[in-house]
Amino acid sequence: MTTANSLVSYGYEVLFTRTLEEARHLLCTNPRISVLVIDTDLGQAGCGLSLAKSARVSDPDLKVIYTSRMPFRLKDAEKVDGAPCLGAPYRSHQLAGVISQLVRRAVAEEEVYAA
C-alpha cells in the first residue's frame, strides 16, 4: 500500500503530484489544501523548499511537512516556520500522526484566539 493510499485509509483526502509544476498548479487552484508534504529527496531539494515557502506566502495557514533521508541537512532558514521534518524511511502511520498533530495544534490556536 502506498503512503497516499494509507493516508486515505486514515480519512485524509490526498492529492498526489509527480512534479513541482503540478504541485504549484494544485496549490494555486485548490484552496482546500491544508497540508503540504514535501519529499526533499526527490529532484532538487531547493525546488521543494522554495515551493513550500511560496505556498506559505500565498496561504499563511498552510501546514508543511518535510520528509528526508537526511533531515539534518535541511537548514532551519530554508524551511518554513513550524514545519516538522520526518526522517525517511517512515511508515504511513507516522506521517498521519504528524499531520494530525499539526491540524490539532492549529485548531487549538484558533480556539485560543476565539476565547
C-alpha positions in Angstrom: 0.0 0.0 0.0 1.4 3.4 -0.9 1.6 6.3 1.5 -1.1 8.1 -0.3 -3.5 5.1 -0.1 -2.6 4.7 3.6 -3.4 8.3 4.3 -6.8 7.8 2.6 -7.4 4.9 4.9 -6.8 7.3 7.8 -9.6 9.6 6.4 -7.4 12.1 4.6 -8.1 13.4 1.1 -4.9 13.1 -0.8 -3.8 14.9 -3.9 -0.7 13.5 -5.4 1.6 15.2 -7.9 4.7 13.9 -9.7 6.2 17.3 -10.5 6.7 20.7 -8.8 4.7 22.3 -11.6 1.7 20.1 -10.9 2.0 20.8 -7.2 2.2 24.6 -7.8 -0.9 24.4 -10.0 -2.8 22.4 -7.4 -1.8 24.9 -4.6 -3.0 27.8 -6.8 -6.3 26.3 -7.8 -7.4 24.3 -4.8 -7.9 26.4 -1.7 -9.0 23.3 0.3 -5.4 22.1 0.6 -4.4 22.5 4.2 -1.2 20.3 4.5 1.7 20.1 2.0 4.1 17.2 2.3 7.4 17.8 0.6 9.9 15.0 -0.1 13.2 16.8 -0.2 15.0 13.7 -1.6 13.1 13.9 -4.9 14.6 16.1 -7.6 16.4 19.2 -6.4 15.7 19.8 -2.7 15.9 23.5 -3.2 12.9 23.5 -5.5 10.7 21.7 -3.0 11.9 24.1 -0.3 11.1 27.2 -2.4 7.6 25.7 -3.3 6.8 25.4 0.4 7.9 29.0 1.0 5.9 30.4 -1.9 2.9 28.3 -0.9 3.1 29.6 2.7 3.3 33.2 1.4 0.1 32.6 -0.6 -1.6 30.8 2.4 -0.1 31.6 5.8 -2.3 28.9 7.4 -0.9 26.1 5.2 0.8 23.3 7.2 4.0 22.0 5.7 5.8 18.7 6.5 9.2 17.9 5.0 10.4 14.3 4.6 14.1 13.5 4.1 16.6 10.6 4.4 19.0 13.2 5.8 16.8 15.7 7.7 19.9 17.2 9.4 20.9 18.7 6.1 17.8 20.9 6.0 18.7 24.2 7.5 16.0 25.9 9.5 16.5 29.1 7.4 15.5 27.1 4.3 12.3 25.7 5.8 9.0 27.5 6.6 8.3 28.3 10.3 6.8 25.5 12.3 7.3 22.8 9.7 8.5 19.5 11.1 10.8 17.1 9.2 10.0 13.4 9.2 13.1 11.2 8.7 12.8 8.7 5.9 12.1 5.9 5.7 9.0 6.3 7.6 5.7 4.4 8.0 2.4 5.9 6.9 1.1 5.9 10.4 4.0 8.2 11.4 3.1 10.7 8.7 -0.5 10.5 9.6 0.4 11.2 13.2 2.5 14.3 12.3 -0.4 15.6 10.1 -2.8 15.0 13.0 -0.6 16.9 15.4 -0.3 19.9 13.1 -4.0 20.0 12.5 -4.8 19.7 16.2 -2.3 22.4 17.0 -4.0 24.8 14.5 -7.4 24.1 16.0 -6.2 24.7 19.5 -4.6 28.0 18.4 -7.9 29.1 16.8 -9.8 28.3 19.9 -7.4 30.4 22.0 -7.9 33.3 19.6 -11.7 32.9 19.7 -11.8 33.0 23.5 
